[in-house]
Amino acid sequence: MIVQRGPGWRLPLLVLGMLSLVGGVLAGLARLGITVPEIASSQAGNHAALMVGAFFGTVISLERAVALGRTWAYGAPAAAGLSGILTMAALAPVLSRGLLVAAATVLLAGCLIVIRRQLALYTVILATGAACWLIGSLVWSAGASVQMVVPWWLAFLVLTIAGERLELTRFLPAQRIAPPLFVASVALVLGGALLVPWQEEAGLRIFSAGLLALAAWLLRYDIARHNARQHGLVRFIAICLLSGYFWLALAGAMGIAGAFAPGHDLRDAAVHAVALGFVFAMVFGHAPIIFPAVMRVKIPYHPFFHAPLLALHGSLALRVAGVSPEAFTLRQHGALLNALALVLFIATMLTSVVRGRSPLHARTPPISPKE
């Protein structure tokens, strides 16, 4: 039986994810020596777990639960969100890590059901992304270092986004070479992540080559490059996507040069080129469509949507410019501005929700562009 839960069921889960976002951002600032509340600074070592597992894990699995329409699927965002709360409160670390494993398991189970309904390359890639989250969470739960976990968690985010973009290529003329090239790129990402525990340097370089290949594939075959010539929301989404692909390509190029290796001067730049430049650009672009679908609210487009995107990319460029030890202050300033860009984005979305409730937009049909 398919059960569609209303916004009253979803809002508390979204709030849990947003709390993890706040905690994760503050923990990340603490890692750079920026003064933040003690509850956040004490979790500096859990920055990746809060951002990837607790925040993105909650948001992604909540979206999938809504689409799947099964009550049990909401166990994934609930477990991921609760994991973030326990982590920030420094309570039961074994339980908090176990909850991430449980969340990833439920998400993967939902993806496998979707594959049974519709066997297609994009559904397999989405399930592969969920499996990467599960593997990374199992490694994290076993007490491995964050260096062993990060490739899997980044693969979770990258493959989830790439799989969703792959689905939309059906709106374009078929290209025979595109699917094999996509699979080869994914194979590099997965092969590199698998090799890291035994040959870390080689594994990270192969992983990075996969990121670069995926970025090139998305720039060439994604519908975004066609939609960039459109107007309004469709154009905004396309700009978000294309700018994100640039950061993914840059991360791959830096990674091939060794940037993902622990202690490398470019590590912070490479990791955040993926996590901020690529992933959050996708969030900024998809939020006006996904958030209304999940929360049943209207988010009418406004040209000001471009302001948080510009702030995100500008602040990240500043952060990347501070890669050398001598420019560490520049990196700190960039990180602070990263956080402010996220605040500006959230404020912009909330303001748009309020606008969507006004009589002016009350009868406006929802926008569902081909992204």
N, C-alpha and C positions, 0 to 999 in steps of 0.2 A: 504493500500500500504506500502510495506517495503522499507525503505530508508536507504542505507548504507552510512553514512557520512565518508569522508576521514580524514586523520590525521590533515589536516588544521582546521577542526572543533573541533577535540578532544584536540589538544595541548593547546589551551588557557584554557580549563577546567582543564586539568592536572596541568597547571601552577598555577591556583587558589588554587588547593589542596596543591601543594607544598609550596606555600606561607603560608598557614595555618599551615603546618607542621613546618616550620621555626618558625613562631610565637608561636605555641603551645609548641615546645621544649624550646624556650627561656623563655616563661612564666612559664614552669615547673621548670627551673633552678632558676628563681626569687623566686619561692615558697620555695626554700631551702636556700634563702639568698645569692645566687650567683649574682654578679653584671652583669647586662645585659642592653641593651639600654632601655631607659625610656618607649618607646612605647610598649615594651614587658613586662617590670616589672609592668606596670599599668594594664596589663591583666592577672596577676597571678591567679586571681579568675576564669578566663575563660579557664584555661588550659585544662580541660576535654572537654569543648565545642569545642575548637579549634582542639584538637587531634581526638576526636571521631566523632563529628558532621561535622566539616568543612573539616578535612583531610580525615579520613576514609570514611565518608559519600560521599565525592566527588569521591574518587577512586573506592569504591565499586559500587556506582550507575553509574559511567561512564562505568565500565566493563559490568554491566547489560544492560545499554542502547545500547552498541555496540552489545551485544548478541541478544537483543530484536529486534533491527533494526527499531525502531519507532522514528520519529523525536521528538515527545513530551517527550519521555523518557529522553532526554538530559536535560530536565528542572530540573531533580533531582540533577545532579552534578553541574549545573549552580547555582541553588538556594543554595546548600550547600557551594560551593566555595565563592559565594557573601556574604553569612552569615559570613564566616571567615574574609573577607576583612572589612566588617562593624564592626565586633567585634574588630579587631586589631586597627582600626581607632577610636574606641570609639564613633561610630556614630549610632544613632537610634537603641538602644538595643532591643526595642520592635520589630522592623522590622527584625533585625538579628535573633532573636529567632523564629519569625514567618517564616522566610525563611527555618530554619531547619525543622519546622513542614511541610512546603510545600514540601521540598525535600524528607522527609520520606514518605509522602503521595504518591508522584509520584512513588517512588521506590516500595512501597507496591502495588500500582495499577499495575505496571509492573509484579510483582511477581504473582499477581492473574491471569493475562493473561496467564502466563506460566503454572499455575495450570490448567487452562481451556484447554490448549494444551496438557498437560501431567500431569495427576494426579498421583503423586507418593509421597512417604514419604519425599524424599529429597526436592521436590519442596514445600511441605507444610512447612518444617522446614525453608527453605529460606524465605518464606513469613512470618513465625513466627518471624524470626530475624528482618525483616523489620518492623514488627508491634512493636517489642520491641523498635526500634529506634524511631518510631512515639510516643509511649507512653512516653518514656523518654523525648522527645523533647516537648511534650505537658505539661508534669510536669514542665520542665525547663521554658517553656514560661509562665506558670502560676505563676512563681516566687518562686518555691519551692527550698529548699536548695540542694546543689550538692549531699549530702548524699542520698537524695531520688531518685536522677536521676542516679547515678553511676551504681546501679544494672541493670537497664534497658539498659543502653548504653553498659555495659560489656556483657550483654546477647545478644545484637545486634551483637557484634563482634564474640562472641563465637559460637552462633547458626549459623551465616553465614558461618563460617569456618567449623563447624561440618556438616552442611548440604551439603557443597561442597565435603567434604571427604566421606560422606555417599553415594553420587552419585557414587563414584569410587569403592565402594565395589561390584558393579556388575561384576567386573573382577575376583572376588574370588568365590569359591564354596559357595553356599547358606548355611546360618546358621540360623536355625529357631529361635533360642533364641536371635539372634542379634537385630532385629528390636524392639521387646518388651523391651529389656534392654535399647536401645537407647531412646525410647519414655519415659520410666520411668525416665531416667536421665534428659531429657529435662523438664519433669513435675516438677522435684525437683527445677530446675533453675527458672522456671516460677512461681511456687508456692511460693518459697522463696521471689522473687522480689515483688509479690503481697502482701505478708504478712508484708513486711518491714514498711509501714506507720502505722500499728497498733501494731505490735509486732516486733520491730526493731531487737532485739538480736536474737530471734528465726528465724525470716525471713532470716537474713544474714547467720545464720548457715545452714539453709535448702538450701539456694542458694549455699553456699559453698559445701555442700554435693553433689549437682548437678554438680558442676564443677569437683569435684573429680571423680564422677561416669562417666562423659563424658570423662575425661582423661583416665580412666581405659578402657573404651569402645574403644577409639581410639587406645590405645596401643595394645589392643587385636585384634581388627577386621579391622583396617585400612590396606590398601595395602602397606603402607610405610614400615612396618616391613619386608615384602618380598623384596621390592625394595632396602632395605639397603644392600643387597648382590650383587647388580648390580654395574655398573661402570659409571663414568662421571656424566652427569647432573642428570640422574635418581637417582643415589646414593646420590648426593648432596641434592636433594629435599627431599629424605627420611630422611637424617640426620637432615635437618631443621625441618621437621615435628616431628620426634621422640623427638628431644631436646625440641621443643615447648610443647609437651604433658607432658614432665617432669615438666616444669614450671607451666602448668595448674594444674597438680596434686598437686604440692607444694602449689600453691595458695589455692586450695580447702582444703588441710589439715590445712593450717594456718587459713583459714576462719572458719573452724569448731571449731578451738580453740578461735575464737572471733576476728580474725585479721581485719576483714572489719568494725568493729565498729569504729565510730568517736573517735579520740583521742587515739586509741590503738597503742602501740609501733610498732606493726607489720603491721599497715595499709598500709604504703607506700610500704613495701615489698610485701604484698599480691596483692595490686592493680597493681603494676608494674610487678609482676610475670605474671599476665594475659596480661596486655597491652603491655609490652615490650618482656618478655620471650616467651610468647605464640603467641601473635598476630604478632609481628614483625618477629619472626622466620618463621611464615607462609608467610609473605610478602617477606622475603629474598628468600624463596624457590620457591614461585610461580611467582616472578617477571620475571625470564627468559622465562616464557611461556606466562603470561598474558600481559606483556608490549609489546612484539612483536605483539600479536593479536590485541591489542587496537591501537597501534601507527604505525603498519606496518613497523617495523624495525627489524633487526636481532640482537640477543644477543648471540653470540657463547659462549659456555661454556669454562671456564678456571679454573684450580685448585685454583686460587687466590680467587674465589668466597667464599672459606671457611674462608678467613681472616676476613671479616666483621662479619660473624656468630660467630667466636671465640671471636672477640672483644665485640660483643653484650652480649654473655653469661658471659664472664669474668668480664665485667664492671657491669653487673647486679648482679653477685655473690658478687662483692665488695660492691655494694649498699645494698644488703640484709644483708651483714655482719655488716653494720652500723646502725642496727635497734635501738640500745640503745642510749639514750641521750648522753652518754659519748663517743660514737663512731660517733657522728653526722658529723664530718669532713670526715670520711670514706664514709658516705652516699653522701656527697657533691662531693667527688672525683669520686665516682661511677656514679653519675648523669652526671657529666661532660664527663666522658668516654663513657656513654651511647650516648650522643650527638655526640661525635666523631665517634663512631661506625656507627651511621646513616649517617654521612658525608662520611665515608669510603665506605659504601654500595652504596650511590648515585654515588660517584666518580667511583667505580668499574663498575657499570651499564653503566654509560656514556662512560667510556673507552671501554667497550665491544661493545657498539653501534658503536663507531668509528671503532673498529676492524671488525665489521660486514659489514661495508661499503667498506673495503679494497678488492682488487681483489682476495686475497687469499680465502675470504669467499663469494665472489659474487655469486658463483653457488652452494653454499652449501644449501641443502634443509632444511627447518625449522624442528626443533626437536620437536616432540609432544609425549613425553613419557607418559606412564600410570603412573601417580604419585603414 
